[in-house]
Each structure stands twice: as structure tokens, then as C-alpha cells.
Amino acid sequence: MLKLLASLLLSCCVALAVSLSPAAAMGVYDLPILSPGAPTYVVDPVSAISAANEGRLNKDLKNLAEKTGQEVRMVVVRRLDYGQKIDNLADDILREWYPNPEDRTNQTIIVLDTLTNKTAMRVGEEAKPLLTEAIADSILSETMAVPLKDGGKYNQALLDASRRLTAVLSGEADPGPPEVATINIESTFTTAEETDDKNATIWVIVLLVLATVIPMVTYFWYAGFGR
């Protein structure tokens, strides 16, 4: 019995150590290596994206590549290697997947870390005239950031980014980030100035009524006594 308990305890310790080990973190060598023309456009080893949406993204980005020659890859990881930053990982992926500079010219890479919701993008030289630095920054800081902050909506973040990237890299006008709904509370609450104005109006009316009624009541009262 003691041996059995010791064996179970050892197994639990090993399982716990594996689950908490840095191996759970991901670097470029934990990802499959893609090359120009590869039919895979979404790399999601952590299954953050639903199967249906991953298929949709792959289909849309494949159509974009076939029509324009511009290839967009989306990479999702759960945690970075210790000391690594999201921008470093994006650079590592670009170098590892496309070691020849000429192979990078029509490549765009988006990397998303689901632990921190941080994102990074790398844009090839041929894509830069269309996908400018300002648009790339807006896609990360607005198009993707809003759904990521709203409960980690990874599917929506990548789908919205894909739609915007597809439009821009197809030579169409940039649709811009999705509009964020705001609540207008001005119509439901009265301001202090409006309250003061209403109170002043009421007092003016009351004083006018009193100024009219009091002399009349006084006149009739004296007239009644004078008889």
C-alpha cells in the first residue's frame, strides 16, 4: 500500500511539474514551418479559434493570395518563452519561415498571444505601399484591440483584421476600424443649468401671480369692510 501511494504521489508531482514547466511556453521552434505558397494561413496550436472560423479565415486569406499574390499568416500562441516579447517572436517567425529576403516581400504576419492579448505585425516590402504603417498600427490597436479587451474575443479580433487586411491588400479603400457604440446620456438627464433655469421660471410665474392676486384680494377686503 505504501509503495502504491508513493507511486501515485510521484505521478502527480511529475504531471504537475510538466503542466507548470516553461515547456508550455511557445517560441518559433514550437510552430510548424511554412513557406511561400503554403496553403495554411492560420496557425493556432492552442485552439483559441473555433474550427469553423479557422476554416473561414483560411478560405478568405487563400482567395486573397490567389487574387493579389499577397499572403497573410495569422499565428496564435498561449504564452511566450521566458523573456521573449511578441515583437521578437514575429521577427523570428519571419526569418525562420522566409530565410530569403525576396520571399518576404509579399508576406504579412500577425501574431497574437492569448495570455497577454498582445499583438504584433510584420509587413513585406511589396505590401507596404498598400498596408502602410498607420493602417497596420490601427489594425492592431483598434480593430483587434477592442474585441480582445472585451472578454478576449479572439475569433472576432482575427475575423475583423482579416476583413480589413483583405480590403486594403486588394487595393480597395481602407474600411477603418469597427465603430464602437457609445451611450448618450445627455438626453436622459437634466443639467444643473437647465434645472436652475426651470426653477427661476417657476419663481417668476409665482411672483407675478402673487403680485396680481394680492392687490385684488386687498382691494376687495377693504371694499367689503367699507360698506
C-alpha positions as a Markdown table, in Angstrom:
| # | Residue | x | y | z |
|---|---|---|---|---|
| 1 | Met | 0.0 | 0.0 | 0.0 |
| 2 | Leu | 2.8 | 2.4 | 0.9 |
| 3 | Lys | 4.5 | 1.7 | -2.5 |
| 4 | Leu | 1.2 | 2.3 | -4.3 |
| 5 | Leu | 0.7 | 5.6 | -2.5 |
| 6 | Ala | 4.3 | 6.7 | -3.2 |
| 7 | Ser | 3.9 | 5.8 | -6.9 |
| 8 | Leu | 0.6 | 7.8 | -7.1 |
| 9 | Leu | 2.2 | 10.8 | -5.4 |
| 10 | Leu | 5.2 | 10.7 | -7.7 |
| 11 | Ser | 3.0 | 10.5 | -10.8 |
| 12 | Cys | 1.0 | 13.6 | -9.5 |
| 13 | Cys | 4.2 | 15.5 | -8.9 |
| 14 | Val | 5.5 | 14.7 | -12.4 |
| 15 | Ala | 2.2 | 15.7 | -14.0 |
| 16 | Leu | 2.1 | 19.0 | -12.0 |
| 17 | Ala | 5.7 | 19.8 | -13.0 |
| 18 | Val | 5.0 | 19.2 | -16.6 |
| 19 | Ser | 1.9 | 21.4 | -16.6 |
| 20 | Leu | 3.8 | 24.2 | -14.9 |
| 21 | Ser | 7.1 | 23.9 | -16.8 |
| 22 | Pro | 8.3 | 26.5 | -19.2 |
| 23 | Ala | 7.7 | 23.9 | -22.0 |
| 24 | Ala | 4.1 | 25.2 | -22.0 |
| 25 | Ala | 5.5 | 28.5 | -23.4 |
| 26 | Met | 5.9 | 28.8 | -27.1 |
| 27 | Gly | 8.7 | 30.0 | -29.4 |
| 28 | Val | 9.3 | 29.9 | -33.1 |
| 29 | Tyr | 10.5 | 26.3 | -33.0 |
| 30 | Asp | 7.2 | 25.1 | -31.4 |
| 31 | Leu | 5.4 | 26.2 | -34.6 |
| 32 | Pro | 5.2 | 24.5 | -37.9 |
| 33 | Ile | 7.4 | 26.0 | -40.6 |
| 34 | Leu | 5.6 | 27.5 | -43.5 |
| 35 | Ser | 6.9 | 28.6 | -46.8 |
| 36 | Pro | 5.7 | 31.0 | -49.6 |
| 37 | Gly | 2.6 | 29.5 | -51.3 |
| 38 | Ala | 1.8 | 27.2 | -48.3 |
| 39 | Pro | -2.0 | 26.5 | -48.1 |
| 40 | Thr | -2.1 | 27.2 | -44.4 |
| 41 | Tyr | -2.8 | 30.7 | -43.4 |
| 42 | Val | -3.9 | 30.3 | -39.7 |
| 43 | Val | -1.5 | 28.6 | -37.2 |
| 44 | Asp | -3.4 | 28.0 | -34.0 |
| 45 | Pro | -1.8 | 25.3 | -31.9 |
| 46 | Val | -3.6 | 26.4 | -28.8 |
| 47 | Ser | -7.1 | 26.1 | -30.4 |
| 48 | Ala | -8.1 | 29.7 | -29.5 |
| 49 | Ile | -10.1 | 29.9 | -32.7 |
| 50 | Ser | -13.1 | 27.8 | -33.5 |
| 51 | Ala | -12.8 | 25.2 | -36.2 |
| 52 | Ala | -15.5 | 27.0 | -38.3 |
| 53 | Asn | -13.8 | 30.4 | -38.1 |
| 54 | Glu | -10.3 | 28.9 | -38.7 |
| 55 | Gly | -11.7 | 27.4 | -41.9 |
| 56 | Arg | -13.3 | 30.7 | -42.9 |
| 57 | Leu | -10.1 | 32.6 | -42.3 |
| 58 | Asn | -8.0 | 30.1 | -44.3 |
| 59 | Lys | -10.5 | 30.3 | -47.2 |
| 60 | Asp | -10.7 | 34.1 | -47.2 |
| 61 | Leu | -6.9 | 34.5 | -47.0 |
| 62 | Lys | -6.3 | 31.9 | -49.6 |
| 63 | Asn | -8.6 | 33.8 | -52.0 |
| 64 | Leu | -6.7 | 37.0 | -51.2 |
| 65 | Ala | -3.4 | 35.2 | -52.1 |
| 66 | Glu | -4.8 | 33.8 | -55.3 |
| 67 | Lys | -6.2 | 37.2 | -56.5 |
| 68 | Thr | -3.4 | 39.5 | -55.4 |
| 69 | Gly | -0.3 | 37.4 | -54.6 |
| 70 | Gln | -0.3 | 38.9 | -51.1 |
| 71 | Glu | -0.1 | 36.2 | -48.3 |
| 72 | Val | -1.3 | 36.9 | -44.8 |
| 73 | Arg | -0.5 | 34.5 | -42.0 |
| 74 | Met | -2.1 | 34.6 | -38.5 |
| 75 | Val | -0.3 | 32.9 | -35.6 |
| 76 | Val | -1.9 | 32.4 | -32.2 |
| 77 | Val | 0.2 | 31.3 | -29.2 |
| 78 | Arg | -0.8 | 31.0 | -25.5 |
| 79 | Arg | 2.4 | 32.1 | -23.8 |
| 80 | Leu | 5.8 | 33.3 | -25.0 |
| 81 | Asp | 9.1 | 31.8 | -24.0 |
| 82 | Tyr | 10.6 | 33.4 | -20.8 |
| 83 | Gly | 12.0 | 36.8 | -21.6 |
| 84 | Gln | 10.7 | 36.9 | -25.1 |
| 85 | Lys | 8.5 | 39.7 | -26.5 |
| 86 | Ile | 5.7 | 39.5 | -29.0 |
| 87 | Asp | 7.7 | 41.6 | -31.5 |
| 88 | Asn | 10.7 | 39.3 | -31.2 |
| 89 | Leu | 8.6 | 36.3 | -31.9 |
| 90 | Ala | 7.2 | 38.0 | -35.0 |
| 91 | Asp | 10.7 | 38.7 | -36.2 |
| 92 | Asp | 11.8 | 35.1 | -35.5 |
| 93 | Ile | 8.8 | 33.7 | -37.5 |
| 94 | Leu | 9.6 | 36.0 | -40.4 |
| 95 | Arg | 13.3 | 34.8 | -40.5 |
| 96 | Glu | 12.5 | 31.2 | -39.9 |
| 97 | Trp | 9.7 | 30.8 | -42.4 |
| 98 | Tyr | 11.2 | 33.1 | -45.1 |
| 99 | Pro | 15.0 | 32.9 | -44.8 |
| 100 | Asn | 15.4 | 34.6 | -48.2 |
| 101 | Pro | 14.6 | 38.3 | -48.1 |
| 102 | Glu | 12.9 | 38.1 | -51.6 |
| 103 | Asp | 10.4 | 35.5 | -50.1 |
| 104 | Arg | 9.2 | 38.0 | -47.5 |
| 105 | Thr | 8.2 | 40.8 | -49.9 |
| 106 | Asn | 4.6 | 39.9 | -50.2 |
| 107 | Gln | 4.2 | 38.3 | -46.8 |
| 108 | Thr | 2.2 | 39.8 | -43.9 |
| 109 | Ile | 2.3 | 38.1 | -40.4 |
| 110 | Ile | 0.1 | 38.8 | -37.4 |
| 111 | Val | 1.0 | 37.2 | -34.1 |
| 112 | Leu | -1.4 | 37.1 | -31.1 |
| 113 | Asp | -0.5 | 36.0 | -27.6 |
| 114 | Thr | -3.7 | 35.0 | -25.8 |
| 115 | Leu | -2.2 | 35.2 | -22.3 |
| 116 | Thr | -1.5 | 38.9 | -22.6 |
| 117 | Asn | -3.7 | 39.8 | -25.6 |
| 118 | Lys | -0.6 | 41.5 | -27.1 |
| 119 | Thr | -0.3 | 41.5 | -30.9 |
| 120 | Ala | 2.4 | 42.2 | -33.5 |
| 121 | Met | 2.5 | 42.6 | -37.2 |
| 122 | Arg | 5.2 | 42.3 | -39.9 |
| 123 | Val | 4.6 | 43.6 | -43.4 |
| 124 | Gly | 6.7 | 42.7 | -46.5 |
| 125 | Glu | 8.1 | 45.4 | -48.8 |
| 126 | Glu | 5.6 | 44.8 | -51.6 |
| 127 | Ala | 2.7 | 45.1 | -49.2 |
| 128 | Lys | 3.8 | 48.3 | -47.5 |
| 129 | Pro | 2.6 | 50.7 | -50.2 |
| 130 | Leu | -0.9 | 49.4 | -49.5 |
| 131 | Leu | -0.6 | 48.4 | -45.9 |
| 132 | Thr | 1.0 | 51.5 | -44.5 |
| 133 | Glu | 2.4 | 51.8 | -41.0 |
| 134 | Ala | -0.6 | 53.9 | -39.9 |
| 135 | Ile | -3.1 | 51.3 | -41.1 |
| 136 | Ala | -1.1 | 48.4 | -39.6 |
| 137 | Asp | -0.9 | 50.2 | -36.3 |
| 138 | Ser | -4.7 | 50.9 | -36.4 |
| 139 | Ile | -5.5 | 47.2 | -37.2 |
| 140 | Leu | -3.6 | 46.1 | -34.1 |
| 141 | Ser | -4.5 | 49.0 | -31.7 |
| 142 | Glu | -8.2 | 49.4 | -32.8 |
| 143 | Thr | -9.6 | 46.6 | -35.0 |
| 144 | Met | -8.1 | 43.8 | -32.9 |
| 145 | Ala | -7.6 | 45.5 | -29.5 |
| 146 | Val | -11.3 | 46.3 | -28.9 |
| 147 | Pro | -12.6 | 42.7 | -29.2 |
| 148 | Leu | -9.6 | 41.4 | -27.3 |
| 149 | Lys | -10.2 | 43.7 | -24.4 |
| 150 | Asp | -13.9 | 42.8 | -24.5 |
| 151 | Gly | -13.5 | 39.4 | -22.9 |
| 152 | Gly | -10.8 | 38.0 | -25.2 |
| 153 | Lys | -12.9 | 37.6 | -28.3 |
| 154 | Tyr | -10.1 | 36.1 | -30.4 |
| 155 | Asn | -12.4 | 34.9 | -33.2 |
| 156 | Gln | -13.8 | 38.4 | -33.7 |
| 157 | Ala | -10.4 | 40.0 | -33.5 |
| 158 | Leu | -8.9 | 37.9 | -36.3 |
| 159 | Leu | -12.0 | 37.9 | -38.5 |
| 160 | Asp | -12.2 | 41.8 | -38.3 |
| 161 | Ala | -8.5 | 42.0 | -39.0 |
| 162 | Ser | -8.9 | 39.6 | -42.0 |
| 163 | Arg | -11.7 | 41.7 | -43.5 |
| 164 | Arg | -9.7 | 44.9 | -43.2 |
| 165 | Leu | -6.5 | 43.4 | -44.5 |
| 166 | Thr | -8.3 | 41.8 | -47.4 |
| 167 | Ala | -9.8 | 45.1 | -48.5 |
| 168 | Val | -6.5 | 47.1 | -48.1 |
| 169 | Leu | -4.3 | 44.5 | -49.8 |
| 170 | Ser | -6.8 | 44.2 | -52.6 |
| 171 | Gly | -6.3 | 47.9 | -53.4 |
| 172 | Glu | -9.7 | 48.9 | -52.0 |
| 173 | Ala | -10.3 | 51.8 | -49.7 |
| 174 | Asp | -9.5 | 51.1 | -46.0 |
| 175 | Pro | -12.8 | 50.5 | -44.3 |
| 176 | Gly | -11.2 | 51.5 | -41.0 |
| 177 | Pro | -11.8 | 50.0 | -37.6 |
| 178 | Pro | -15.3 | 49.0 | -36.5 |
| 179 | Glu | -17.3 | 51.7 | -34.8 |
| 180 | Val | -17.5 | 51.4 | -31.0 |
| 181 | Ala | -21.0 | 52.1 | -29.7 |
| 182 | Thr | -21.3 | 54.9 | -27.2 |
| 183 | Ile | -24.1 | 55.6 | -24.8 |
| 184 | Asn | -25.6 | 59.1 | -25.0 |
| 185 | Ile | -26.8 | 60.1 | -21.5 |
| 186 | Glu | -27.4 | 63.8 | -22.3 |
| 187 | Ser | -31.0 | 63.2 | -23.4 |
| 188 | Thr | -32.0 | 61.4 | -20.2 |
| 189 | Phe | -30.5 | 63.7 | -17.5 |
| 190 | Thr | -31.1 | 67.4 | -16.9 |
| 191 | Thr | -28.1 | 69.6 | -16.5 |
| 192 | Ala | -27.7 | 71.9 | -13.5 |
| 193 | Glu | -28.1 | 74.9 | -15.7 |
| 194 | Glu | -31.4 | 73.6 | -17.1 |
| 195 | Thr | -32.6 | 72.8 | -13.6 |
| 196 | Asp | -31.7 | 76.4 | -12.4 |
| 197 | Asp | -33.5 | 77.9 | -15.4 |
| 198 | Lys | -36.7 | 75.9 | -14.8 |
| 199 | Asn | -36.7 | 76.9 | -11.1 |
| 200 | Ala | -36.2 | 80.5 | -11.9 |
| 201 | Thr | -39.1 | 80.4 | -14.4 |
| 202 | Ile | -41.4 | 78.9 | -11.8 |
| 203 | Trp | -40.5 | 81.6 | -9.2 |
| 204 | Val | -41.1 | 84.3 | -11.7 |
| 205 | Ile | -44.6 | 83.0 | -12.5 |
| 206 | Val | -45.4 | 82.6 | -8.8 |
| 207 | Leu | -44.3 | 86.1 | -8.1 |
| 208 | Leu | -46.3 | 87.5 | -11.0 |
| 209 | Val | -49.4 | 85.7 | -9.8 |
| 210 | Leu | -48.9 | 86.9 | -6.2 |
| 211 | Ala | -48.3 | 90.4 | -7.5 |
| 212 | Thr | -51.6 | 90.3 | -9.3 |
| 213 | Val | -53.7 | 88.4 | -6.8 |
| 214 | Ile | -52.6 | 90.1 | -3.5 |
| 215 | Pro | -53.7 | 93.7 | -4.6 |
| 216 | Met | -57.0 | 92.4 | -5.8 |
| 217 | Val | -57.7 | 90.5 | -2.6 |
| 218 | Thr | -56.6 | 93.5 | -0.5 |
| 219 | Tyr | -58.9 | 95.8 | -2.5 |
| 220 | Phe | -62.0 | 93.6 | -2.2 |
| 221 | Trp | -61.3 | 93.0 | 1.5 |
| 222 | Tyr | -61.1 | 96.8 | 2.3 |
| 223 | Ala | -64.1 | 97.4 | 0.0 |
| 224 | Gly | -66.1 | 94.8 | 1.9 |
| 225 | Phe | -65.3 | 96.4 | 5.2 |
| 226 | Gly | -66.0 | 99.9 | 3.9 |
| 227 | Arg | -69.7 | 99.0 | 3.3 |
